[in-house]
């Protein structure tokens, strides 16, 4: 899955950008009080994308 597609999915499901790191971007779901790291690569493994969505308690893409 493309990183841009994953970020669009996160933005459309109540998640917010928190901060940038050197290797990761941090997104947070304030309603569920959960956060997750998104790697800064163009491609994100589908299994990892599902795990990020599970961590943030949003529907899988």
Residue pairs with C-beta under 8 A, 6 or more apart in sequence:
1 43
1 44
1 45
1 46
1 49
1 61
2 42
2 43
2 44
3 38
3 39
3 40
3 41
3 42
3 43
3 44
5 61
6 38
6 44
6 49
6 52
6 61
7 25
7 27
7 38
9 53
9 58
9 61
10 27
10 38
10 52
10 53
10 56
10 58
13 56
13 58
13 59
14 29
14 30
14 31
14 58
15 27
15 28
15 29
15 56
15 58
16 27
16 28
16 29
16 30
17 25
17 26
17 27
18 26
18 27
18 28
18 35
19 25
19 26
20 26
21 37
23 39
23 40
24 37
24 38
24 39
24 40
25 37
25 38
25 40
26 35
26 36
26 37
26 38
27 35
27 36
27 38
27 52
27 56
28 34
28 35
28 36
28 56
29 35
29 56
29 57
29 58
32 56
32 57
34 55
34 56
34 57
35 55
35 56
36 52
36 55
36 56
37 52
38 44
38 52
39 48
44 52
49 60
49 61
50 60
50 61
53 59
53 60
53 61
54 60
